[in-house]
């Protein structure tokens, strides 16, 4: 990336060179090379498609040709056939000659989703075209003596096309030299396809969950991107990583706005990061307001509980957020999880809001209780309305003045949990509050 060009891209899928290396990509590659199928699950904007492109690039370096089929929002069998054809025609080199020969007999005519394919032959039955297209990976492997990797992105869209998952299984179960990755962003539909014993694809793939970004890899990536473009991220990287909570798109968005605020002659400061974060919240406010307005009252209460640091099943959630009982909280949580707004932790019990900006928005606008911290900082006492110095509200000469400000913030909102640290011993402070 040349100097003077913002290196943090947040509004499109990244190329492999623009993104952070992730361990899940190496796992998917290992499975594919070993002849195993995999299911990759990740919330939207979590870098799923970027990761899949990384895997395909690495596979090609191992002489494993690969193809990415985008199935997002498919509407019909003919649309599926069109997506498959488009993906296979993008394969390079001598494989392309085989593809062109085989596809010459496939007649598809459909205007669905912006595609329009036509052949000189009369139009074929779309399901027959799908059957032909699904056999292409095995033919490529047989002709060229190479394992082939097929990635089906947004695979859960096939749920609405009756019987198509069975059509797919009728082919892949015989493809010993083809590896498949099924990628999905809606966990409830994913479970329906691969964990329901009544579905054709039950037990056909190993599940891989795309986790949040690794802090160490993220730190190195941000520092390197600033340096390559003639700027210095200074003391802000740890705080940036903390407030982004490992969410790829949100990290890139905040970093993009931070980079814009940093002069080439001076390192970034926490003041720059606070400005960038506030600008980010203003930018996403319409999006998050629209999401909030579309939720039911109990779904909002569950989000408010989680944003306040409570389980929706705790007594505090019932008292402060008005959740009537455990069953109503469970139904609302199930809906939020199915729509990839919240996720379960690694223990499969704890719940968490996926988007850290949504969690912050709910704390400000959605009836959640703020967390207000008072802690020593550079000889003064800082007051923050969240667990980061990025959320600094004010600084004071004495702890009494800081406590009074914290109480004022709590009284002005819907209440707050006020946490006071009156010593600067690093062993007594939270990690984010320790001076670098």
C-alpha positions, 0 to 999 in steps of 0.5 A, a space after each residue: 500500500 503506497 504512502 498517503 493511501 488509507 490501508 484499512 478497507 471496511 466496505 468490501 470483501 478483502 483480498 488475501 493480501 489485505 487481510 489478517 492471517 487466521 488459524 481457521 484458514 489453515 484448518 480448512 486447508 488441512 481438511 481439504 488437502 486430506 479429502 475432508 469436507 468442512 462447514 465454516 460458520 461465521 456471523 456476517 461481516 466476520 471476514 468469512 468470504 475473505 478467509 475463503 479466498 485466502 484458503 483458495 489461494 493457498 490451495 492453488 499453491 498446493 496444486 489444488 484448483 479451487 472454485 468459489 460459488 456465491 449462493 447468497 440470496 439464490 431464488 430458484 434452481 435456475 439461479 443456482 445453476 447460473 451461479 455454478 456456471 459462472 463460478 466454473 467458467 472463472 477457473 483458469 488455464 487448461 482447466 478452462 478448456 474442459 469447462 467450456 467443452 462440458 458447459 457447451 451442452 448445458 443450456 441455461 436461460 434465466 434473468 434471475 438475480 442479474 444473470 442471463 445465460 443462453 446457449 444455441 441449444 434449446 434451454 434445458 431443465 434447470 435441475 438437469 443443468 445443476 446435476 451436470 454442473 455438480 459433476 464438473 469438479 469430479 471430471 476436472 479431478 479425473 482429467 488432471 489428476 488433482 484434488 479439487 476444492 469447491 467452496 459454497 458460500 452462503 450455503 444456507 440459502 439452499 434451505 428454501 429450495 426444496 430438495 436441493 441439498 439432497 441433489 447435492 449429496 447425491 453427487 458429493 458422496 461419490 466425489 472422493 477426489 473433491 473437497 467441499 467447504 460449506 460456508 454459512 452465516 445463519 447458525 439456525 439454518 446451518 444446524 438444520 442442514 447438517 445437524 438434523 438427522 432427517 436432512 440429506 447432508 447430516 454428518 457430511 462435514 466437520 464444523 469449523 467456527 470462525 472465531 474473533 481475530 487473534 489480538 497478537 496477529 491483529 496488533 502486528 497487522 495494524 502496526 505494519 499497515 500504519 508503518 507501510 503508509 508512513 504513519 505511526 499507530 503510537 499508543 493506540 493499538 491495544 485500545 483499538 483492539 480492545 474496543 473492536 473486540 476482535 470483530 474484523 469489519 468493526 476493527 477495520 472501520 475504526 482503524 480507517 477513521 483513526 488513520 485519517 486523523 493521524 498526521 505523518 509527523 506525529 504518532 496516533 494518540 488516545 485523543 485521535 482514537 476517541 475521535 475516530 470511535 465517536 465518528 464510527 458510532 455516528 456513522 453506524 447509528 442509522 444502521 443500528 437504529 434500524 436493527 433495534 426498531 425491528 426487534 421485539 420488546 423482549 429481544 431488546 430486553 435481552 440485548 440490554 441485559 447483555 450490554 449491561 453485563 448480565 445474563 438474560 436469565 439473571 434476577 438483575 435482568 428481570 429487575 432492571 430490564 423487565 424480562 418477565 420469566 426465563 422462558 420469554 428470555 430464552 425465546 428472545 435469545 434463540 431468535 437473536 442467535 438465529 439471526 446472528 445478533 448474539 452468539 454463544 461462548 465456547 462454553 455453549 452457555 454464555 451469550 454475547 452481542 456479536 457486534 461491539 458497536 451494537 453493544 455500545 449503542 444499546 448501552 447509550 440508547 437501549 435502556 442498558 446500564 452503563 459501566 462507569 470506571 474511576 481510575 488513576 491516570 497520569 497523576 489524575 483520576 479518569 472517568 470512563 463510561 465503559 471499559 476502555 480509555 477510549 471512552 474517557 469522559 473527564 479527568 479530575 485532580 482528586 478521586 472525590 471529584 471523579 467519584 462525584 462525576 461518576 455518580 452524576 453520569 449514573 444519575 443522568 442515565 438509567 443507572 450505572 454500575 460504578 467501579 472505583 480503583 483508587 490505587 495505581 498498582 497494576 495488579 489491582 487494575 484491569 488490563 486495559 487501564 494499565 499505562 503502557 
